[in-house]
């Protein structure tokens, strides 16, 4: 099970961590594109810069990882990285579409 966990967290890191981070930072830097998440806008005071968005990402991943360690049984824990992977993939694709329309 440990190798499956590592694979799922790797996918979550790529999709939610890297994919969403890169496409959000690129999108926000383009004229007329704003952060779509109202919670992120509120916390960052508008549109997040690369540094503040990286901090928000790290904190959110840490909270999800803490939830993962608290959940029992082990099978339920897998829902955390799977959900992050799916969320990250959807948000990344959405961000890419927005960026392509603005380019």
PyMOL commands that set and color helices and strands:
alter all, ss='L'
color gray80, all
select helices_A, chain A and resi 2-29+38-44+50-70+74-102
alter helices_A, ss='H'
color red, helices_A
deselect
rebuild
show_as cartoon
